[in-house]
Amino acid sequence: MTHDSHHENLAQAILSAHQARFGGPGILPTVSESPDLPAFQQTAWRACRALGFIDIDAHCLAQAWQARAERTGRSDDLSWPDQPQDFGLGSHPADQPAFASCPRALGLYVVAPDANWIKRLATMGIPTLQLRFKSPDPEAVRTEIRAALAAVRGTHVRLFINDHWQIALEEGAWGIHLGQEDLAALGDANLATLRHAGVRLGVSTHGYAEMVLADRVRPSYIAMGAVYPTTLKAMATVPQGIARLMAYADLLNRQQPPYPLVAIGGIDRERLSEVLPSGVGSVAVVRAVLAAPDPRAEAQAFMQAMKGSAAEV
């Protein structure tokens, strides 16, 4: 068997071993379509692309496959990469502390568009809330953040503020949540400011490559999605699905210490039985509660359905 045919057969074997789990187009990219990678990484990259992973995630997986082969001496291992060290997870500089911790199980996590909603939700026994207020006016943002913080004061609610980290910090927020673009724009100095302030930081991820980027800043929790289709915001990636969510959660739960994990995107009560076995410690929702005929009753039903799972507070 030639060197090229060996790698072709290996790519096909990886695809065959995992297509039932992950789906995807099932067609290997040709070698001419492949990036300039070492032969073994190129093989894994082609298989992962055929399984439907976007390019940056296929690269990340290919590197993990290579790292595992070098670590174990087994390039013929067809099992899915699931060890943090093969992805470079947990290799933080000694002088880089983690962000302030939060519970592994954040429970039901409801994202709301304004302080009025936060005030309503704070009376429902929901353990974790997020204010996602969109406005170009800094004073309007400050007013909403201040009102949201006042609404949860004296309660056990954990409130995260989406994006507006400077104002949130000035107003004494307990937690801040950032997307990948906002995280990338922070820079080391602002990250250090957030860490030293003792604020909790949550980070959105949409696949392996973004999980690796999030791990580099050692956040308080990692959100993974969108699990299902959602109409609330335009997504750069297709819905991840349950199989990928389970793979992501399995990898991150092997971290020591493991991150609190939040599943988000198109989750409703009927889908909880699919999401909760993944091992996440929280399920984030928007429309499932806010658009319900009776939001309080729906929130209570959600929390009841989550009892006994890893996501129960």
C-alpha positions in Angstrom: 0.0 0.0 0.0 1.4 3.4 -1.0 1.7 6.3 1.5 -1.1 8.2 -0.3 -3.5 5.3 -0.3 -2.8 4.6 3.4 -3.9 8.2 4.2 -6.9 7.9 1.9 -8.0 4.7 3.6 -7.5 6.3 7.0 -9.6 9.3 6.2 -12.4 7.1 4.9 -12.1 4.9 8.1 -12.5 8.0 10.3 -15.5 9.1 8.3 -17.1 5.7 8.4 -16.5 5.4 12.2 -18.2 8.7 13.1 -20.7 9.6 10.4 -23.6 7.9 12.1 -22.9 10.1 15.1 -22.2 13.5 13.5 -23.7 13.3 10.0 -22.2 15.7 7.5 -22.0 15.5 3.7 -20.0 12.3 3.9 -17.8 13.2 0.9 -14.1 13.6 1.5 -12.5 16.7 0.1 -9.9 16.0 -2.5 -6.3 16.4 -1.6 -6.1 19.4 -3.9 -8.8 21.0 -1.8 -7.0 20.4 1.4 -4.9 22.9 3.3 -1.1 22.7 3.4 -0.9 20.5 6.5 1.3 17.6 7.5 0.0 14.4 5.9 -1.6 12.9 9.0 -3.3 16.2 10.0 -4.5 16.6 6.4 -6.1 13.2 6.6 -8.0 14.0 9.8 -8.9 17.4 8.4 -10.5 15.8 5.4 -12.5 13.4 7.5 -13.7 16.1 9.8 -14.8 18.3 6.9 -16.7 15.3 5.5 -18.4 15.1 8.9 -19.7 18.7 8.5 -17.2 20.5 10.8 -16.3 24.0 9.6 -12.8 24.7 8.5 -11.4 26.1 11.8 -12.9 23.3 13.8 -11.6 20.7 11.3 -8.1 22.2 11.8 -8.5 22.1 15.6 -9.5 18.5 15.5 -6.7 17.6 13.0 -4.2 19.1 15.4 -5.8 17.1 18.3 -5.6 13.9 16.3 -1.9 14.5 15.6 -1.2 15.4 19.2 -2.9 12.2 20.4 -1.0 10.0 17.9 2.3 11.5 19.1 1.3 11.0 22.7 0.1 7.4 22.4 2.1 6.2 19.4 -1.1 5.1 17.7 -1.9 6.8 14.4 -4.5 4.2 13.7 -6.7 5.1 16.7 -10.2 5.9 15.2 -11.8 7.0 18.4 -13.0 10.6 18.7 -10.4 12.9 20.3 -11.6 13.6 23.8 -8.6 14.4 26.0 -8.0 18.1 27.0 -4.3 18.0 26.6 -4.6 17.0 22.9 -6.4 20.2 22.2 -4.0 22.3 24.3 -6.6 22.9 26.9 -5.5 23.7 30.4 -2.0 24.8 29.4 -2.2 28.2 31.0 0.8 30.4 32.0 1.5 30.1 35.7 0.9 33.9 36.2 -2.5 33.9 34.6 -5.2 33.3 37.2 -8.7 32.1 36.4 -11.7 34.3 36.5 -13.8 34.3 39.7 -15.7 31.0 40.0 -19.4 30.3 39.8 -21.3 27.2 40.6 -20.9 24.3 38.1 -24.7 24.0 38.0 -26.1 27.4 37.0 -29.5 25.8 36.5 -32.1 27.5 34.4 -30.6 30.5 32.7 -32.9 33.0 31.1 -31.7 35.8 28.8 -33.8 38.9 28.8 -33.8 42.1 26.7 -34.4 44.7 29.3 -34.5 45.6 33.0 -38.3 45.3 33.2 -38.0 41.6 32.2 -35.2 41.1 34.7 -37.4 42.5 37.4 -40.3 40.1 36.5 -38.0 37.1 36.2 -36.2 37.8 39.5 -39.4 37.0 41.4 -39.8 33.5 39.7 -37.0 31.6 41.5 -34.9 31.4 38.4 -31.3 31.0 39.6 -29.4 32.7 36.7 -30.4 35.6 34.4 -28.7 37.7 31.7 -29.4 41.2 30.6 -28.9 41.4 26.8 -29.8 45.1 26.2 -28.9 46.4 22.8 -28.5 50.2 22.4 -25.9 52.5 21.0 -26.6 55.1 23.7 -24.3 54.6 26.7 -26.6 56.4 29.1 -29.5 54.2 28.1 -27.3 51.1 28.7 -26.2 52.4 32.1 -29.8 53.1 33.1 -30.9 49.5 32.1 -27.9 47.9 33.8 -28.4 49.9 37.0 -32.1 49.0 37.0 -31.4 45.3 36.4 -28.9 45.2 39.2 -31.4 46.9 41.5 -34.0 44.3 40.6 -31.9 41.3 41.7 -30.4 43.0 44.8 -31.3 41.1 47.9 -32.2 37.9 45.9 -30.2 34.8 45.2 -30.2 35.5 41.4 -26.9 35.4 39.6 -27.1 38.2 37.0 -24.8 38.5 34.0 -24.6 41.6 31.8 -24.1 40.9 28.1 -21.3 42.8 26.3 -21.3 46.3 28.0 -18.4 45.3 30.3 -17.1 48.7 31.2 -20.4 50.1 32.4 -21.3 46.8 34.0 -18.0 46.9 36.0 -18.6 50.5 37.0 -22.1 49.6 38.3 -20.9 46.7 40.3 -22.1 43.7 38.2 -21.7 40.2 39.6 -21.1 38.7 36.1 -20.4 39.6 32.5 -21.0 37.6 29.4 -19.0 38.1 26.2 -19.2 36.7 22.6 -16.1 35.7 20.7 -15.7 39.1 18.9 -16.0 41.1 22.1 -13.6 38.8 23.8 -11.1 39.1 21.0 -11.4 42.9 21.1 -10.7 43.2 24.9 -7.0 42.8 24.8 -4.8 41.6 27.7 -5.0 44.8 29.7 -8.8 44.9 29.8 -8.9 41.1 30.6 -6.6 41.8 33.5 -8.9 44.6 34.7 -11.9 42.2 34.6 -10.0 39.5 36.5 -8.7 41.8 39.2 -12.2 43.2 39.7 -13.4 39.7 40.7 -16.2 39.7 38.2 -17.4 36.4 36.8 -17.0 36.0 33.0 -19.0 33.8 30.7 -18.0 33.2 27.1 -20.0 32.1 24.1 -18.5 29.3 21.9 -19.7 27.6 18.7 -17.3 24.8 18.2 -13.9 23.3 19.1 -11.7 26.3 17.9 -13.7 28.8 19.9 -13.7 26.5 23.0 -9.9 26.5 22.8 -9.8 30.3 22.5 -12.2 30.6 25.5 -10.1 28.3 27.6 -7.1 30.6 27.1 -8.7 33.3 29.3 -9.9 30.8 31.9 -13.5 32.1 32.1 -16.0 31.4 34.9 -18.2 29.3 32.5 -18.4 28.4 28.8 -21.6 28.5 26.8 -22.0 26.2 23.8 -24.5 26.5 21.0 -26.6 27.1 19.1 -27.8 23.6 19.8 -30.9 23.9 17.7 -32.0 26.5 15.1 -32.9 29.9 16.6 -34.5 32.9 15.0 -33.2 35.4 17.7 -29.9 36.2 16.1 -28.0 35.4 12.9 -25.5 32.6 13.5 -22.2 32.2 11.7 -22.4 28.4 12.1 -25.1 25.9 11.6 -26.9 24.5 14.6 -24.5 22.2 16.5 -26.9 19.4 17.3 -26.9 17.0 20.3 -24.1 14.8 19.1 -21.7 17.7 18.9 -22.9 19.2 22.2 -22.2 15.9 23.9 -18.7 15.8 22.4 -18.0 19.3 23.5 -19.3 18.7 27.0 -17.4 15.4 27.3 -14.2 17.2 26.4 -14.6 20.1 28.7 -15.9 18.0 31.6 -12.6 16.2 31.5 -10.8 19.4 32.4 -9.5 19.7 36.0 -11.2 21.6 37.4 -14.1 21.3 34.8 -15.8 24.4 33.6 -19.5 25.1 34.3 -21.2 24.5 31.0 -24.2 26.2 29.5 -26.2 24.9 26.5 -28.0 27.5 24.5 -29.9 27.9 21.3 -33.4 26.9 20.4 -33.9 24.8 23.6 -37.5 24.4 24.8 -38.9 22.1 27.5 -39.7 19.3 25.1 -36.0 19.2 24.1 -34.6 19.0 27.7 -34.6 15.2 27.6 -32.1 15.4 24.7 -29.9 18.2 26.2 -29.6 17.3 29.9 -27.8 14.0 29.4 -25.0 15.8 27.7 -23.6 16.8 31.1 -24.1 20.5 30.9 -24.7 22.3 34.2 -27.2 24.9 32.8 -29.7 25.4 30.0 -30.1 29.0 28.7 -33.3 30.0 27.1 -35.0 33.1 25.7 -38.2 32.6 23.8 -39.1 29.4 25.6 -39.9 31.4 28.8 -40.3 35.0 27.6 -42.7 34.1 24.8 -44.7 31.6 26.8 -48.4 32.4 27.6 -47.5 32.2 31.3 -43.7 32.8 31.7 -43.8 32.1 35.5 -45.5 28.8 35.0 -43.2 27.9 32.1 -40.1 28.7 34.2 -41.4 26.6 37.1 -42.1 23.7 34.7 -38.6 24.0 33.3 -37.0 23.9 36.7 -39.1 21.0 37.7 -38.1 19.1 34.6 -34.4 19.8 35.4 -34.6 18.4 38.9 -32.2 15.5 39.4 -30.0 16.5 36.3 -26.5 17.9 36.2 -28.1 21.2 35.5 -30.1 21.4 38.7 -28.9 24.0 41.2 
